[in-house]
């Protein structure tokens, strides 16, 4: 009896570990410890929410869809007519009027979002758009 030694048999009938024997040709299972990743990531969850929302929200010529996209650095807003697949108006933190007015280093803040909102509202009013359907883009 060998304690703590694993001896494979040549016919793969069994293994001997310590005082217990494993028969039927199966190796002893190792217990794997460690951190496991989540089944779904935040991005996958957001995309799933976005798909559910897009089933319900659709832009028309009378009431176009206002889509919001937020990254770690920027904020983008588009007003879209889904029947023609055209973007009617857009505003972003990457555009000069918004980026020059605000000095932000850690991504879009509430003040920056307010300035982007004012820019998209001005652009929509110039084109005669007064009502929109808000598409939050899967963000909670």
N, C-alpha and C positions, 0 to 999 in steps of 0.2 A: 504494500500500500504506500504509494508515493503521495505525500501531502503537498498540495499547492503546485503540482506539475501537471500539465496537460499533455496526454499521450495520445496521438492519433493512431487509430488502427489502420492497417494496410488495406482492409476491405471496407472501410468506412461504415462498419457496423455500429461502432460506439466509441465514445470518448470517455476517458477516466479523469475526473477532476477530484483530487483529494480522496475522500472516502466514498463519494457518490459517483455512480456511473450513468451516463446518458446513452440510451439505446436508440435505435431506429435511424441512425445515421445523421442526427441533427447536432449541430454544434451548440454549445451553451450560448445563450443570449447575453450580450453585453448590455449593461445598463448605461445608456448615454445620458449624461447630465450636461446641461447647458441651456442657454437662452434660445428660445424658438421665436422666429419671426411671426408677426401677425398674419392671419390668412389674407387679409386685404389691407392695402395701404390707405392713407388718407386721400391720396389722389384717386385711387380706384373707387372709394366711397363717394367722393365728390362727383366723379363722372357718372356713377350710377344714379345719384340724385338728379344730376343735370338731365340725363335721359328721361327720367320720370317727369320732370318739369316740362321738358320740350314736347312731350306728348300732349300736354294740356295748354301750353301757351303758344299762340301762333300770331305772327304779325300780318296785318292787312294794310291796304293803302290808307284806310281811314284811321286805323289805330296800329301803327307799327310797333314792333317788339324792341324794347331797350335791353340790350345784353350787356352784362358787366363781367369783366375778367380782371382778376387781381393776382398779381405775382408777388414775389417777395420784394421787388423793387418798384414795380409800376402798377398803375391802375388804368384800364382801358374801358371805354363805354362806346357802344355803337347803337344806332337806331336803324333797324333792319325791316324792310318790306319783304316778308317771306313769299308772297305770291310772285314777285318778280325776281327774287333772290338778289336784291340790291341793298347796299348800305346807303342810307339817306343822309346820315350825319354821324360824326364820330368826334370823340375827344379823348385825350390821353395825357398822362404825365410826361410823355416823351415829346409832346408838342411844345414849341418854344414859348407861346404865351403862358402856359401853365408852369412849365419848368423854370422859366426865368423869375416868375413872381414868388415862387416858394423855394425855400432852401431846406431840403430834407435829406437826411443821410441814412436813415434806417427804414426806408420803405414808405408806402403811402400811409399817411395819418388822416385823422378826421378833417383837419384843415385842408389838406391836399385833395381829399375826396370832395369837399365842398367846392373848391375851385374848379375841379373837373366837372362837377355837376352844373356850376354856373356856365362853364364853357359849352357844355352840350345843350343846355337850355337856350342859350343865346343862338346857337347854330340851328336848333329846331325851330325857334320862333321866326328866324329869318326865312326858313323854308315853309312856314305855315303849319307846322306840326304842333298841335296843342295837347293831344292825348296819346299816351303810349301804354303798351302792356309791358310790365316790368318782368324781366327774366333775370333772376338773381344768379343764374349760372351754377347752381348746386352748392353755393356757399350758405352755411347756416345763418 
